[in-house]
């Protein structure tokens, strides 16, 4: 594994030289790609350099052991260098793990009410609020795409985009079935009900990732409407796109502009088709991988939110926190960090097997 270090350092030096060259930004696309690769490689190159320097210090200390006057100093230097090598070696193992190519992408999030009727729809809206608040804390941008609201303020379905730094890498483990246990506002007996909501986190597909033949599309326009007759648009600005080969249908009526709604709907359609293609390609790999954090499948129950006990439990890593109120206000990092750590540990174990 460590044979790669020289290659990594040389590539990083090459990137730094190219980024410093005059005229780089004459081609913004090339500049953006070089900057992205430089940013991705920087932590690995810096750790690789520190590892090589520690190895050099240990070798020099071992040469000094033959000198009686310097033996004690050399032994201490060798001990310190060896400890640093062990630490840096573990860091390099993690940094050299194969990266998910989608980690740096923006995402499309789809939240849908499941079992539980109106209570499920209300919790779907609560999850939308939770993810929006988390995005704000991370400095990400949230853009609504589509929302099917209920009379009581819930959402049968809400679709939105989150854009920012490393969004997919932190949000991808949110996919699955989220279960809520609480007393509904409409429950006169005070009994705890259990409802479910499904969350799908999809890496946004760019046109270069997945192209769509315009002849495969049927595009319809209609008048948008909201719950209780609110926000009714008197012009046919809402868009419905049907992908004829798959039968996949996407609607968007969030914007008053037909053009903007079509653009948003195409983004969702492209992302869904790209995700379906990825699932087909990775089916064999996913079947073999037994990660602690699960498969990310939407049918998998991933988390329970118990309001009477102020408890949130992530079933994949058996983590329970008694601060549900803070969690629902967007304080997700403790759970997300634990999920990422568990996934990394599972990958390291598979690599060593």
C-alpha positions as CSV (number, residue, x, y, z in Angstrom):
1,X,0.0,0.0,0.0
2,X,2.7,2.4,0.9
3,X,4.5,1.9,-2.4
4,X,2.0,4.5,-3.8
5,X,3.3,7.3,-1.7
6,X,6.0,8.6,-4.1
7,X,3.4,8.5,-7.0
8,X,0.9,10.5,-4.9
9,X,3.5,13.1,-3.8
10,X,4.8,13.5,-7.4
11,X,1.2,14.0,-8.7
12,X,0.5,16.6,-6.0
13,X,3.6,18.5,-6.9
14,X,2.6,18.4,-10.5
15,X,-0.8,19.8,-9.7
16,X,0.7,22.6,-7.6
17,X,3.0,23.6,-10.5
18,X,0.1,23.6,-13.0
19,X,-2.1,25.6,-10.7
20,X,0.6,28.2,-10.4
21,X,1.1,28.4,-14.2
22,X,0.0,31.6,-16.0
23,X,-3.1,31.4,-18.1
24,X,-4.6,28.5,-16.2
25,X,-8.0,30.2,-15.8
26,X,-8.3,30.8,-19.5
27,X,-10.2,27.4,-19.4
28,X,-12.4,27.5,-16.3
29,X,-13.5,23.8,-16.8
30,X,-9.8,22.6,-16.7
31,X,-9.0,24.9,-13.8
32,X,-12.0,23.6,-11.8
33,X,-11.0,20.0,-12.4
34,X,-7.4,20.6,-11.3
35,X,-8.5,22.5,-8.2
36,X,-10.9,19.6,-7.3
37,X,-8.1,17.0,-7.7
38,X,-5.7,19.2,-5.7
39,X,-8.2,19.5,-2.9
40,X,-8.9,15.8,-2.8
41,X,-5.2,14.9,-2.9
42,X,-3.9,17.5,-0.4
43,X,-4.6,15.5,2.9
44,X,-3.1,12.4,1.5
45,X,0.0,14.1,0.1
46,X,0.6,15.9,3.3
47,X,0.3,12.8,5.4
48,X,2.5,10.9,3.0
49,X,5.2,13.5,3.3
50,X,5.0,13.4,7.1
51,X,5.2,9.5,6.9
52,X,8.3,9.6,4.8
53,X,9.9,12.2,7.0
54,X,9.3,10.1,10.1
55,X,10.7,7.0,8.4
56,X,13.8,9.0,7.5
57,X,14.2,10.1,11.1
58,X,13.9,6.5,12.3
59,X,16.6,5.3,9.9
60,X,18.9,8.1,11.0
61,X,18.3,7.2,14.6
62,X,19.1,3.5,13.9
63,X,22.5,4.5,12.3
64,X,23.3,6.5,15.4
65,X,22.8,3.5,17.8
66,X,26.3,2.3,17.0
67,X,27.8,5.4,18.7
68,X,28.0,4.9,22.5
69,X,27.8,8.6,23.2
70,X,24.6,9.0,21.2
71,X,22.9,5.7,21.9
72,X,20.5,6.9,24.5
73,X,19.5,9.9,22.4
74,X,19.1,7.7,19.4
75,X,16.9,5.2,21.2
76,X,14.5,8.0,22.2
77,X,14.5,9.4,18.7
78,X,13.8,6.0,17.3
79,X,11.0,5.4,19.7
80,X,9.3,8.7,18.9
81,X,9.7,8.2,15.1
82,X,8.3,4.6,15.4
83,X,5.2,5.9,17.3
84,X,4.7,8.6,14.7
85,X,5.0,6.0,11.9
86,X,2.4,3.8,13.5
87,X,0.0,6.8,13.8
88,X,0.6,8.1,10.3
89,X,0.4,4.6,8.9
90,X,-3.2,4.2,10.3
91,X,-4.1,7.6,8.9
92,X,-2.8,6.6,5.4
93,X,-4.7,3.3,5.5
94,X,-7.9,5.3,5.8
95,X,-6.9,8.0,3.3
96,X,-6.0,5.3,0.7
97,X,-9.3,3.5,1.0
98,X,-11.2,3.6,-2.4
99,X,-13.4,6.7,-2.4
100,X,-17.0,6.9,-3.3
101,X,-16.9,8.9,-6.6
102,X,-20.2,10.5,-5.6
103,X,-19.0,11.9,-2.3
104,X,-18.3,15.4,-3.6
105,X,-21.7,15.7,-5.3
106,X,-24.8,17.6,-4.5
107,X,-27.9,15.6,-3.7
108,X,-31.5,15.2,-4.4
109,X,-33.5,14.2,-1.3
110,X,-36.9,12.6,-1.6
111,X,-39.0,12.2,1.6
112,X,-42.3,10.3,1.5
113,X,-44.9,9.5,4.1
114,X,-45.2,5.7,4.7
115,X,-47.4,3.8,7.2
116,X,-49.4,6.0,9.6
117,X,-51.5,8.3,7.4
118,X,-51.5,12.0,8.4
119,X,-49.1,11.4,11.3
120,X,-46.6,10.0,8.8
121,X,-47.1,13.1,6.6
122,X,-46.5,15.4,9.6
123,X,-43.3,13.6,10.4
124,X,-42.2,13.8,6.8
125,X,-42.4,17.6,7.1
126,X,-40.5,17.4,10.4
127,X,-37.7,15.5,8.7
128,X,-37.6,18.1,5.9
129,X,-37.3,20.8,8.5
130,X,-34.5,18.8,10.3
131,X,-32.4,18.4,7.1
132,X,-33.0,22.0,6.2
133,X,-31.7,23.2,9.6
134,X,-28.7,20.8,9.4
135,X,-27.8,22.1,5.9
136,X,-27.9,25.7,7.3
137,X,-25.5,24.7,10.1
138,X,-23.1,23.2,7.5
139,X,-23.3,26.3,5.2
140,X,-25.1,24.3,2.5
141,X,-27.9,25.5,0.2
142,X,-31.4,24.0,0.1
143,X,-33.5,24.4,-3.0
144,X,-37.1,23.0,-2.9
145,X,-38.2,21.1,-6.0
146,X,-41.6,19.6,-5.2
147,X,-43.9,19.4,-2.2
148,X,-47.2,17.6,-1.9
149,X,-48.8,19.1,1.2
150,X,-51.7,17.9,3.3
151,X,-54.4,20.0,4.9
152,X,-52.8,19.7,8.4
153,X,-49.4,20.9,7.3
154,X,-47.8,17.6,6.6
155,X,-46.2,16.3,3.4
156,X,-47.1,13.2,1.5
157,X,-43.9,13.8,-0.5
158,X,-41.2,16.5,-0.5
159,X,-38.3,16.6,-2.9
160,X,-35.4,19.1,-2.6
161,X,-31.8,19.6,-3.5
162,X,-28.9,20.3,-1.1
163,X,-25.8,21.8,-2.6
164,X,-22.4,22.4,-0.9
165,X,-19.1,20.9,0.1
166,X,-19.1,17.1,0.4
167,X,-22.8,16.9,0.8
168,X,-23.3,13.3,-0.4
169,X,-20.4,12.0,1.7
170,X,-22.3,13.1,4.9
171,X,-25.9,12.6,3.9
172,X,-25.8,9.3,2.0
173,X,-26.5,7.1,5.1
174,X,-29.8,8.9,5.7
175,X,-31.5,6.7,3.0
176,X,-33.9,4.2,4.4
177,X,-37.0,3.9,6.6
178,X,-37.3,6.4,9.5
179,X,-39.7,5.3,12.3
180,X,-41.4,7.8,14.6
181,X,-43.0,6.9,17.9
182,X,-45.1,9.7,19.5
183,X,-48.6,10.8,20.6
184,X,-50.3,12.4,17.6
185,X,-52.0,15.8,18.1
186,X,-55.2,14.2,16.9
187,X,-55.0,11.4,19.5
188,X,-57.5,12.1,22.3
189,X,-56.4,9.0,24.4
190,X,-52.8,10.0,24.6
191,X,-51.6,6.7,23.1
192,X,-48.2,6.4,21.4
193,X,-48.5,5.7,17.6
194,X,-45.8,4.3,15.4
195,X,-45.5,5.7,11.8
196,X,-42.8,5.5,9.1
197,X,-41.3,7.8,6.5
198,X,-38.9,6.8,3.7
199,X,-35.9,8.9,2.8
200,X,-33.9,8.6,-0.4
201,X,-30.7,10.5,-0.8
202,X,-29.5,10.5,-4.4
203,X,-26.2,12.0,-5.8
204,X,-27.2,14.6,-8.3
205,X,-26.4,13.4,-11.9
206,X,-24.9,16.0,-14.2
207,X,-25.5,15.9,-17.9
208,X,-22.0,14.4,-18.4
209,X,-23.0,11.6,-16.0
210,X,-26.2,10.5,-17.7
211,X,-27.6,11.8,-21.0
212,X,-31.3,11.5,-21.9
213,X,-32.6,11.1,-25.4
214,X,-35.3,13.9,-25.9
215,X,-37.3,11.5,-28.0
216,X,-37.8,9.4,-24.9
217,X,-39.6,12.2,-23.0
218,X,-43.3,13.2,-22.9
219,X,-43.7,16.6,-21.4
220,X,-47.0,17.9,-20.2
221,X,-48.0,21.3,-18.6
222,X,-50.7,21.9,-16.1
223,X,-51.8,24.4,-13.5
224,X,-50.1,24.1,-10.1
225,X,-52.1,24.1,-6.9
226,X,-51.4,23.9,-3.2
227,X,-53.1,22.5,-0.1
228,X,-56.4,24.1,0.6
229,X,-56.3,26.0,-2.6
230,X,-53.3,28.0,-1.7
231,X,-50.7,29.2,-4.2
232,X,-52.9,28.3,-7.2
233,X,-51.2,29.3,-10.4
234,X,-53.6,30.5,-13.1
235,X,-51.1,29.7,-15.9
236,X,-50.0,26.3,-16.9
237,X,-46.5,26.6,-15.4
238,X,-46.3,23.2,-13.7
239,X,-44.4,20.5,-15.5
240,X,-44.9,16.7,-15.7
241,X,-42.1,14.7,-17.5
242,X,-42.6,11.0,-18.4
243,X,-39.6,8.9,-19.4
244,X,-41.3,6.6,-21.8
245,X,-38.8,3.7,-21.8
246,X,-39.0,3.3,-18.0
247,X,-42.4,4.9,-17.2
248,X,-40.7,7.1,-14.6
249,X,-42.8,10.3,-14.0
250,X,-41.5,13.5,-12.4
251,X,-43.5,16.6,-11.6
252,X,-42.4,20.1,-10.5
253,X,-44.7,23.0,-9.7
254,X,-42.5,24.9,-7.1
255,X,-41.7,27.8,-9.5
256,X,-44.0,30.2,-11.3
257,X,-41.8,29.9,-14.4
258,X,-42.5,26.9,-16.7
259,X,-38.8,27.0,-17.8
260,X,-37.5,26.8,-14.2
261,X,-40.0,23.9,-13.3
262,X,-38.8,22.0,-16.4
263,X,-35.2,22.5,-15.4
264,X,-35.8,21.2,-11.9
265,X,-37.9,18.2,-13.1
266,X,-35.1,17.3,-15.6
267,X,-32.6,17.4,-12.7
268,X,-34.7,15.0,-10.7
269,X,-35.3,12.7,-13.6
270,X,-31.7,12.5,-14.6
271,X,-30.7,11.8,-11.0
272,X,-33.3,9.0,-10.6
273,X,-32.3,7.3,-13.9
274,X,-28.6,7.6,-13.0
275,X,-29.3,6.1,-9.6
276,X,-31.2,3.2,-11.2
277,X,-28.2,2.6,-13.5
278,X,-25.8,2.7,-10.6
279,X,-27.9,0.2,-8.6
280,X,-27.8,-2.2,-11.6
281,X,-24.0,-1.9,-11.9
282,X,-23.3,-2.3,-8.2
283,X,-25.9,-5.0,-7.4
284,X,-23.2,-7.8,-7.1
285,X,-20.9,-5.6,-5.0
286,X,-23.7,-4.5,-2.7
287,X,-24.8,-8.1,-2.2
288,X,-21.4,-9.1,-0.9
289,X,-20.7,-6.1,1.2
290,X,-21.8,-6.5,4.9
291,X,-21.2,-3.0,6.1
292,X,-22.2,-2.1,9.7
293,X,-24.2,0.8,8.4
294,X,-26.2,-1.3,6.1
295,X,-26.9,-1.1,2.4
296,X,-28.6,2.3,2.3
297,X,-31.6,0.5,0.8
298,X,-34.9,2.5,1.2
299,X,-36.6,-0.5,2.6
300,X,-34.2,-0.9,5.5
301,X,-35.3,0.6,8.8
302,X,-32.4,2.8,9.8
303,X,-33.5,5.0,12.7
304,X,-36.2,5.4,15.4
305,X,-37.3,8.7,16.8
306,X,-39.1,8.2,20.2
307,X,-40.6,11.4,21.4
308,X,-41.9,10.4,24.8
309,X,-38.4,9.2,25.8
310,X,-36.6,12.1,23.9
311,X,-34.6,9.3,22.2
312,X,-33.1,8.8,18.8
313,X,-31.7,5.3,18.0
314,X,-29.7,4.4,14.9
315,X,-30.2,0.7,14.4
316,X,-27.3,0.1,12.1
317,X,-24.6,1.1,14.6
318,X,-26.7,0.5,17.7
319,X,-26.3,4.1,18.8
320,X,-28.8,5.7,21.1
321,X,-28.9,9.4,22.1
322,X,-31.3,11.0,24.6
323,X,-31.5,14.4,22.9
324,X,-34.1,14.0,20.3
325,X,-35.2,17.6,20.5
326,X,-31.7,18.9,19.5
327,X,-31.5,16.3,16.8
328,X,-34.7,17.4,15.2
329,X,-33.3,21.0,15.3
330,X,-30.5,19.8,13.0
331,X,-27.8,18.7,15.4
332,X,-27.0,15.5,13.4
333,X,-23.2,15.5,13.4
334,X,-22.7,13.1,16.3
335,X,-24.7,10.4,14.5
336,X,-23.4,11.1,11.0
337,X,-19.8,11.1,12.3
338,X,-20.4,7.7,14.0
339,X,-22.0,6.3,10.8
340,X,-19.0,7.4,8.7
341,X,-16.6,5.9,11.3
342,X,-18.4,2.6,11.2
343,X,-18.4,2.5,7.4
344,X,-14.6,3.3,7.4
345,X,-14.0,0.5,10.0
346,X,-16.0,-2.0,7.9
347,X,-14.0,-1.1,4.8
348,X,-10.6,-1.4,6.6
349,X,-11.7,-4.8,7.9
350,X,-12.6,-5.9,4.4
351,X,-9.3,-4.6,3.1
352,X,-7.3,-6.6,5.7
353,X,-9.3,-9.8,5.2
